[in-house]
Amino acid sequence: MSDHYTRVLSRPEFIALMAALMALNALAIDVMLPALPYMGEALGVSHENERQFVITAYMIGMGVAQLAFGPLTDRFGRRAPLLVGIGVYIVAVIIAAFAPSFTMLLVLRFIQGLGAASVRVITTAVVRDRYSGREMAEVMSLVFMVFMAIPVIAPSIGQVLLLTGPWQTIFLFMGGLALVFWLWTFMRLPETLPLDKRRPLSMKGVTEGFHIVFTNRVAISYGLAGMFLFGALFGFISSSQQIYVDIYGLGVYFPVAFALVAGLMAVSSFTNSKVVRRVGMRRLSHGAMLTFTVVSGIWLAFAMSGFLPLWLFFSLLCVIMFSFGWSASNMNSLSMEPLGAVAGTAASVFGFIQTVGGALIGGYIGQLFDGTTVPAAAGYFTMGVMSLVFILIAEKGRLFGVGEQYADAKTEPVMEAH
């Protein structure tokens, strides 16, 4: 037996490592936000909405590469593809610090996203290797909780780095942190996919894996629901700097407002981890999505009627994002639950759909920014409705776990947790 299989990774360290790896993605987006105006000015970006492409390029790169990392990780295991992907991330982000033009910066952000795809796919597959059922949902909620803590501090980190150096410092910081996580992964993460469960990297094997994923109604429907949910989130993130600074004039306090909302999402994920075993993934996620959509509709109505006061905007946004925290981790678990045999491929398909689809939807919503919160509110409401449509498709028109196709109950871990 390989020494990779004999390593003992405690449950707390396992959750911390998975969250740290996923945090690389959140960091690559959120730490950029305070620096977008400085990058645009330094690299000659004429239209301020074009600065959002720094986020979009990364998201598209990450989404596209996930389709490749799925079959690769089902064939070669989890460790090697993950370490290679993080290595690509590190190299791209270091070179990006010295990009001579905005076009080159976008290319390097795309490549950074290619490397980050390994993190998005493989962390999800590793969690599915080790857990299933409500226990998987509980672990994913805890991972999401730590993952959501990054947006709490990332814009503030970016603001501090801008006060101590040029915008390039942010890229060097990302590269250094990714190197630390690479070393942690190399030294501590065991291989979670046994040799006898690996799938062949052949056209037939890959095609069969994708066929299993795309023909599972419950799984693919929840995957698409997640795509619309993340599309709404990316749309808001893309224009958040403009909303907080240009509309509400928060200036250097923008990271504080951003952190409060992200912190609420972390609290939401934590509370979800505490109640999901008792209540169930479906009841929590369906109720949260209904709340998400209704409150988004209220926000849209107020925004269309005229200027929305900061206190009201922020109150509605907090309810929406708390609901997002309950929806996202549970829907991710529901999409993965029936597909343990092809966890890597499934994670890559859903990662591709949610990242690329979400980035394109979010990029479109962000480009609609017109000096009001109407486009963001309309994005949240419309995407909430679309998510509910696909949840109904998954559940044959019945919500809250009535007539579930798959058992939403506590199951034993797929790999025993020490």
C-alpha positions in Angstrom: 0.0 0.0 0.0 1.3 3.4 -0.9 2.4 5.8 1.9 -0.1 8.2 0.5 -2.9 5.9 1.7 -1.5 5.4 5.2 -1.3 9.1 6.1 -3.7 10.1 8.8 -5.5 13.4 8.2 -7.8 14.3 11.1 -11.3 15.6 10.3 -10.5 19.2 11.4 -7.3 19.3 9.4 -9.0 17.7 6.4 -11.8 20.4 6.5 -9.2 23.2 7.0 -7.1 22.0 4.0 -10.1 21.6 1.7 -11.3 25.1 2.7 -7.8 26.6 2.3 -7.5 25.2 -1.2 -11.0 26.4 -2.2 -10.1 29.8 -0.7 -7.5 30.2 -3.4 -10.4 30.7 -5.8 -12.2 33.2 -3.6 -9.0 35.1 -3.0 -8.2 35.3 -6.7 -11.5 37.2 -7.2 -12.1 39.2 -4.1 -8.6 40.5 -3.3 -8.6 42.1 -6.7 -11.7 44.3 -6.2 -10.1 47.3 -4.5 -7.3 47.3 -7.1 -9.4 47.3 -10.2 -9.4 51.2 -10.6 -5.6 51.3 -10.2 -5.0 48.4 -12.7 -7.3 50.1 -15.2 -5.5 53.5 -14.8 -2.0 51.9 -15.0 -2.8 49.7 -18.0 -4.8 52.3 -20.0 -8.4 50.9 -19.7 -10.7 53.5 -21.1 -14.1 52.2 -20.0 -14.5 51.4 -16.3 -16.8 48.4 -16.9 -14.0 46.8 -18.8 -12.0 46.5 -15.6 -14.5 43.7 -14.7 -12.8 41.5 -17.3 -10.0 40.9 -14.8 -12.6 38.8 -12.9 -14.3 37.3 -15.9 -11.1 36.1 -17.6 -10.1 34.2 -14.5 -13.6 32.6 -14.1 -13.7 31.4 -17.8 -10.2 29.9 -17.5 -11.2 28.1 -14.4 -14.4 26.8 -15.9 -13.0 25.6 -19.2 -10.2 23.5 -17.6 -12.4 21.7 -15.2 -13.7 19.5 -18.0 -10.2 18.2 -18.4 -9.3 17.8 -14.7 -12.4 15.6 -14.0 -11.3 12.6 -16.2 -7.6 13.2 -15.3 -8.3 12.9 -11.6 -10.6 9.9 -12.0 -7.7 8.2 -13.9 -4.5 9.4 -12.1 -5.9 10.0 -8.6 -6.4 13.3 -6.7 -2.9 14.3 -5.6 -0.8 14.6 -8.7 -3.3 16.6 -10.8 -4.0 18.9 -7.9 -0.3 19.7 -7.3 0.2 20.4 -11.0 -2.8 22.7 -11.1 -1.7 24.7 -8.1 1.8 25.0 -9.7 0.3 26.5 -12.8 -1.7 28.9 -10.7 1.5 30.0 -8.9 3.5 30.6 -12.0 0.8 32.5 -13.8 0.1 34.8 -10.9 3.7 35.7 -10.4 4.2 36.6 -14.1 0.9 38.6 -14.0 2.6 41.0 -11.5 4.8 42.1 -14.3 2.2 42.2 -17.2 3.1 45.0 -19.6 -0.5 45.5 -20.9 -4.1 44.9 -20.0 -4.4 42.2 -22.7 -1.5 40.3 -21.3 -2.9 40.6 -17.8 -6.2 39.1 -19.0 -4.3 36.2 -20.7 -2.4 35.5 -17.5 -5.5 35.7 -15.4 -7.1 33.1 -17.8 -4.0 30.8 -17.3 -4.3 31.3 -13.5 -7.9 30.2 -13.8 -6.8 27.1 -15.7 -4.6 26.1 -12.8 -7.3 26.9 -10.2 -9.7 24.5 -12.0 -7.8 21.6 -10.3 -8.7 23.0 -6.9 -12.4 23.5 -7.8 -12.8 19.9 -9.1 -10.5 17.9 -6.9 -11.5 19.3 -3.5 -15.1 18.4 -4.3 -14.1 15.0 -5.4 -11.9 14.4 -2.4 -14.8 15.3 0.0 -17.1 12.9 -2.0 -14.5 10.2 -1.8 -14.5 10.4 2.0 -18.1 11.2 2.8 -21.6 10.8 1.5 -25.2 11.8 2.4 -25.9 14.3 5.1 -22.4 13.9 6.5 -21.0 15.1 3.2 -23.4 18.0 3.3 -22.2 18.8 6.8 -18.5 18.7 5.8 -19.2 20.8 2.7 -21.0 23.4 4.8 -17.9 23.6 7.1 -15.6 23.9 4.1 -17.9 26.6 2.7 -17.9 28.4 6.0 -14.1 28.8 6.0 -14.2 29.4 2.3 -16.7 32.3 2.8 -14.4 33.8 5.5 -11.9 34.7 2.7 -14.2 37.3 1.1 -14.6 38.8 4.6 -10.9 39.7 4.7 -9.8 39.6 1.1 -10.8 43.1 0.0 -9.3 44.4 3.3 -6.1 42.6 2.5 -6.2 44.1 -1.0 -6.7 47.6 0.5 -3.8 47.1 2.9 -1.5 45.9 0.2 -2.5 48.9 -2.0 -1.5 51.2 0.9 1.9 49.5 1.3 2.8 49.1 -2.4 1.6 49.1 -6.0 -1.2 46.9 -7.3 1.3 44.3 -8.4 1.9 43.4 -4.7 -1.5 41.7 -4.7 -0.4 39.2 -7.3 2.8 38.4 -5.4 0.8 37.9 -2.2 -1.5 35.4 -4.0 1.5 33.5 -5.4 3.2 33.3 -2.0 0.0 32.0 -0.3 -0.6 29.5 -3.0 2.9 28.2 -2.5 2.2 27.6 1.2 -1.0 25.7 0.4 0.9 23.6 -2.3 3.4 22.6 0.4 0.7 21.7 2.8 -1.1 19.6 0.2 2.2 17.9 -0.8 3.1 17.0 2.8 -0.3 16.1 4.3 -3.0 15.2 1.8 -3.4 11.4 1.3 -4.6 9.9 -2.0 -8.3 9.3 -1.6 -9.0 7.4 -4.8 -7.8 3.7 -4.6 -6.2 2.2 -7.7 -9.1 -0.3 -8.1 -11.6 2.6 -8.4 -9.8 4.5 -11.1 -11.4 4.9 -14.5 -9.5 4.5 -17.8 -8.5 7.7 -19.6 -9.9 6.5 -22.9 -12.5 8.0 -25.2 -14.9 5.3 -24.2 -14.2 5.7 -20.5 -14.5 9.5 -20.6 -17.6 9.4 -22.7 -19.2 6.9 -20.3 -18.4 9.1 -17.3 -19.9 12.1 -18.9 -23.0 10.1 -20.0 -23.6 9.0 -16.4 -23.5 12.6 -15.2 -25.6 14.1 -18.0 -28.3 11.5 -17.9 -28.9 11.7 -14.1 -31.9 14.1 -13.9 -31.5 15.0 -10.2 -27.8 15.6 -10.4 -27.7 17.7 -13.6 -30.8 19.7 -12.6 -29.2 20.7 -9.3 -26.0 21.5 -11.2 -27.9 23.9 -13.5 -29.7 25.4 -10.5 -26.3 26.1 -8.9 -25.1 27.7 -12.2 -27.9 30.3 -12.1 -27.3 30.9 -8.4 -23.6 31.6 -8.9 -24.3 33.7 -12.0 -26.3 36.1 -9.8 -23.5 36.2 -7.2 -20.8 36.8 -9.9 -22.9 39.6 -11.4 -23.0 41.3 -8.1 -19.3 40.8 -7.3 -18.3 42.2 -10.7 -20.1 45.4 -10.0 -19.8 45.5 -6.2 -17.0 48.0 -6.2 -19.0 50.4 -8.4 -22.2 49.9 -6.3 -20.6 50.5 -2.9 -18.2 53.3 -4.1 -19.9 55.0 -7.0 -23.5 54.8 -5.8 -23.2 54.8 -2.0 -19.8 56.7 -1.7 -18.3 54.3 0.8 -14.8 54.8 -0.6 -12.2 53.1 1.6 -15.0 51.5 3.7 -16.0 49.4 0.7 -14.1 46.4 2.1 -15.9 46.7 5.4 -19.3 46.5 3.7 -18.2 43.6 1.5 -16.8 41.8 4.6 -20.0 42.1 6.6 -22.0 40.4 3.8 -19.4 37.7 3.2 -19.2 37.1 7.0 -23.0 36.6 7.0 -22.6 33.9 4.3 -20.0 32.2 6.5 -22.4 32.2 9.5 -25.0 30.8 7.2 -22.8 27.9 6.1 -21.9 27.2 9.7 -25.5 27.1 10.9 -26.3 24.8 7.9 -23.6 22.4 9.1 -25.3 22.2 12.5 -28.9 21.5 11.3 -28.5 19.7 7.9 -28.3 16.2 9.5 -31.6 16.8 11.4 -33.5 18.8 8.8 -32.1 17.5 5.5 -30.5 19.0 2.5 -33.7 19.5 0.5 -35.8 21.3 3.1 -33.0 23.7 3.8 -32.0 24.5 0.3 -35.5 24.7 -1.1 -36.7 27.0 1.7 -33.6 29.2 1.3 -34.1 29.5 -2.5 -37.7 30.6 -2.0 -36.5 33.3 0.4 -33.6 34.3 -1.9 -36.0 34.8 -4.8 -38.8 36.6 -2.9 -36.5 39.0 -1.2 -34.6 39.7 -4.5 -38.0 40.6 -6.0 -38.6 43.0 -3.2 -35.2 44.6 -3.8 -35.9 44.9 -7.5 -39.3 46.6 -6.8 -37.7 49.2 -4.5 -34.7 49.8 -6.9 -37.0 50.4 -9.8 -39.1 52.9 -7.8 -36.2 55.2 -7.3 -33.0 55.6 -5.2 -32.6 52.8 -2.7 -31.2 54.0 0.7 -28.1 52.2 1.9 -29.7 50.8 5.0 -32.5 49.2 3.1 -30.3 47.9 0.3 -27.9 46.4 2.8 -30.6 44.8 4.9 -32.2 43.1 1.8 -28.8 42.0 0.6 -27.9 40.4 3.9 -31.1 38.3 3.8 -30.4 37.3 0.3 -26.8 36.3 1.0 -27.7 34.4 4.1 -30.1 32.4 2.0 -27.4 31.9 -0.6 -25.2 30.2 2.1 -27.9 27.7 2.9 -28.6 27.0 -0.8 -25.1 26.7 -2.3 -23.5 24.0 -0.2 -26.6 21.8 -0.1 -27.3 22.0 -3.8 -23.6 21.2 -4.5 -24.0 18.1 -2.3 -27.3 17.1 -3.9 -25.7 17.2 -7.3 -22.8 15.1 -6.2 -24.7 12.6 -4.0 -25.9 10.1 -6.7 -22.5 10.2 -8.6 -19.9 8.8 -6.2 -18.7 6.3 -8.8 -17.6 9.2 -11.1 -17.0 11.9 -8.5 -14.1 13.5 -10.4 -15.9 13.7 -13.7 -19.1 14.9 -11.9 -17.2 17.6 -10.1 -15.6 18.7 -13.4 -19.0 18.9 -15.2 -20.7 20.8 -12.5 -17.7 23.0 -11.9 -17.6 23.8 -15.7 -21.3 24.5 -15.9 -21.4 26.7 -12.7 -18.1 28.5 -13.4 -18.3 29.2 -17.1 -22.1 29.6 -17.1 -22.0 31.6 -13.9 -19.1 33.8 -15.2 -20.9 34.5 -18.5 -24.2 35.3 -16.8 -22.5 37.3 -14.1 -20.3 39.1 -16.7 -23.4 40.1 -18.6 -25.2 41.3 -15.5 -22.1 43.3 -14.5 -21.8 45.0 -17.9 -25.4 46.2 -17.5 -24.3 48.4 -14.6 -25.9 51.8 -15.1 -25.3 53.7 -11.9 -28.2 52.0 -10.1 -28.7 48.7 -8.3 -31.5 47.7 -10.7 -29.3 45.4 -12.9 -27.9 43.5 -9.9 -31.4 43.2 -8.3 -32.9 42.0 -11.6 -30.0 39.5 -11.9 -30.7 38.0 -8.4 -34.4 37.8 -9.0 -34.2 36.3 -12.5 -31.6 33.8 -11.5 -33.5 32.8 -8.4 -36.5 32.0 -10.5 -34.4 29.9 -12.9 -32.9 28.0 -10.0 -36.3 27.2 -8.6 -37.4 26.0 -12.1 -34.6 23.4 -12.2 -35.1 22.4 -8.6 -38.7 21.6 -9.5 -37.4 19.6 -12.5 -35.1 17.6 -10.3 -37.8 16.9 -7.8 -40.6 16.3 -10.3 -42.5 19.3 -9.1 -42.3 18.6 -5.3 -40.3 20.6 -2.9 -39.0 20.1 0.6 -38.0 16.4 0.2 -41.4 15.1 -0.6 -41.0 11.9 -2.8 -37.2 12.1 -2.9 -35.5 9.9 -5.4 -32.4 9.5 -3.4 -32.1 8.9 0.4 -31.4 12.2 2.1 -30.3 10.5 5.3 -27.2 10.1 7.3 -24.8 7.5 5.8 -21.5 6.1 6.8 -18.4 7.9 5.4 -17.2 6.4 2.1 -13.7 6.5 3.6 -13.4 6.3 7.4 -12.6 9.6 8.9 -9.9 9.4 11.6 
